[in-house]
Amino acid sequence: MLDDRAKLLLKALVERYIADGQPVGSRTLSKASGLELSPATIRNVMSDLEELFLTSNLLTGQLPMTIRGMTSLQTLRLADNELNGSIPGDMGKLLKLEYVYLEENDFSGQVPTQLGQLTKLKHLSLHDNN
């Protein structure tokens, strides 16, 4: 369960990402959240997230940089959005990932070889992309 601070940060992250369609860095999020938290504190809060469910939210653009720093993430659901570009190799650093749902987006290119480092990965869904 997220605490109130984490909920506010995630809300600010999603709102900013939807508004700009661009990845949101911790410094930008620090200013946008209104919580007077340092970028380092924001990175720490986000790194504690274990599950992120943003399916069918009309997200566009590339996969946000912030997700790549969520080192405790076990489940990532971003299906049925309009995300594009390539799947970043940095996702291979999210070593706790077990379930990844990126289907029904506009990702293109090859699946990064770095995803082979995800030894806990049980399910990877990429269908209906380019």
PLY file of the C-alpha trace (Angstrom):
ply
format ascii 1.0
element vertex 130
property float x
property float y
property float z
element edge 129
property int vertex1
property int vertex2
end_header
0.00 0.00 0.00
1.31 3.44 -0.91
1.63 6.11 1.73
0.15 9.55 1.06
3.45 11.03 -0.08
4.00 8.26 -2.62
0.42 8.64 -3.88
0.90 12.37 -4.42
4.21 11.82 -6.21
2.77 9.17 -8.50
-0.25 11.35 -9.24
2.02 14.28 -10.12
4.18 12.00 -12.28
1.24 10.66 -14.27
-0.38 14.08 -14.68
2.87 15.65 -15.87
3.58 12.77 -18.23
0.08 12.94 -19.73
0.29 16.72 -20.09
3.72 16.78 -21.73
3.96 13.33 -23.33
7.62 13.32 -22.32
9.63 11.47 -19.67
9.54 13.20 -16.28
12.73 13.52 -14.27
12.92 13.72 -10.49
13.90 17.41 -10.55
10.83 18.27 -12.64
8.66 16.09 -10.41
10.09 17.82 -7.34
8.82 21.15 -8.63
5.51 19.79 -9.96
4.49 17.82 -6.87
4.33 20.80 -4.52
5.68 18.62 -1.69
9.01 20.44 -1.31
10.96 17.19 -1.63
14.44 16.93 -3.07
14.96 15.02 -6.32
16.94 12.42 -4.33
14.02 11.86 -1.95
11.68 11.47 -4.90
13.98 8.87 -6.47
14.01 6.96 -3.16
10.21 6.98 -2.87
9.77 5.85 -6.46
12.39 3.12 -6.10
10.24 1.53 -3.35
7.25 0.92 -5.66
6.61 -2.79 -6.22
3.63 -2.60 -8.60
2.67 -0.06 -11.23
-0.66 -0.47 -13.03
-1.37 2.16 -15.71
-3.23 0.06 -18.27
-5.63 1.90 -20.63
-4.70 5.42 -19.55
-4.00 6.94 -23.00
-0.32 7.39 -22.13
1.73 8.51 -25.12
5.40 8.99 -25.89
8.34 6.93 -24.78
8.58 4.87 -21.62
9.20 7.41 -18.82
12.73 7.54 -17.42
11.26 7.44 -13.90
10.11 3.83 -14.35
13.69 2.77 -15.00
14.62 3.91 -11.49
11.93 1.84 -9.76
14.34 -0.85 -8.65
11.81 -2.64 -6.38
9.27 -2.99 -9.19
7.89 -6.51 -9.49
4.88 -5.91 -11.74
4.68 -3.36 -14.56
1.37 -3.02 -16.44
1.37 -0.42 -19.19
-0.80 -2.29 -21.69
-3.30 -0.65 -24.02
-1.75 2.80 -24.17
-0.01 4.65 -27.00
3.57 4.34 -25.81
6.14 4.28 -28.59
9.82 4.06 -29.39
11.96 1.14 -28.40
11.81 -0.76 -25.15
14.78 0.57 -23.19
17.60 -1.82 -22.38
17.77 -0.19 -18.93
14.71 -2.25 -17.99
17.17 -5.13 -17.65
18.39 -3.41 -14.46
15.00 -3.86 -12.78
16.07 -7.21 -11.40
12.96 -7.79 -9.29
10.57 -7.65 -12.26
8.36 -10.73 -12.47
5.47 -9.56 -14.67
5.69 -7.08 -17.55
2.67 -6.16 -19.66
3.54 -3.81 -22.53
1.12 -5.17 -25.13
-1.16 -3.04 -27.31
1.16 -0.04 -27.57
3.30 1.23 -30.44
6.71 -0.03 -29.34
9.05 -0.87 -32.19
12.44 -2.44 -32.71
13.96 -5.51 -31.18
13.48 -6.77 -27.65
16.60 -5.63 -25.77
18.98 -8.44 -24.89
19.35 -6.87 -21.42
15.89 -8.24 -20.55
17.66 -11.60 -20.36
19.12 -10.39 -17.04
15.65 -10.51 -15.48
16.04 -13.90 -13.84
12.79 -13.53 -11.85
10.72 -12.73 -14.94
7.71 -15.04 -15.19
5.60 -13.24 -17.79
6.50 -10.81 -20.59
3.66 -9.67 -22.84
4.59 -7.63 -25.91
1.94 -8.59 -28.48
0.21 -6.04 -30.70
3.11 -3.62 -30.98
4.93 -2.61 -34.18
0 1
1 2
2 3
3 4
4 5
5 6
6 7
7 8
8 9
9 10
10 11
11 12
12 13
13 14
14 15
15 16
16 17
17 18
18 19
19 20
20 21
21 22
22 23
23 24
24 25
25 26
26 27
27 28
28 29
29 30
30 31
31 32
32 33
33 34
34 35
35 36
36 37
37 38
38 39
39 40
40 41
41 42
42 43
43 44
44 45
45 46
46 47
47 48
48 49
49 50
50 51
51 52
52 53
53 54
54 55
55 56
56 57
57 58
58 59
59 60
60 61
61 62
62 63
63 64
64 65
65 66
66 67
67 68
68 69
69 70
70 71
71 72
72 73
73 74
74 75
75 76
76 77
77 78
78 79
79 80
80 81
81 82
82 83
83 84
84 85
85 86
86 87
87 88
88 89
89 90
90 91
91 92
92 93
93 94
94 95
95 96
96 97
97 98
98 99
99 100
100 101
101 102
102 103
103 104
104 105
105 106
106 107
107 108
108 109
109 110
110 111
111 112
112 113
113 114
114 115
115 116
116 117
117 118
118 119
119 120
120 121
121 122
122 123
123 124
124 125
125 126
126 127
127 128
128 129
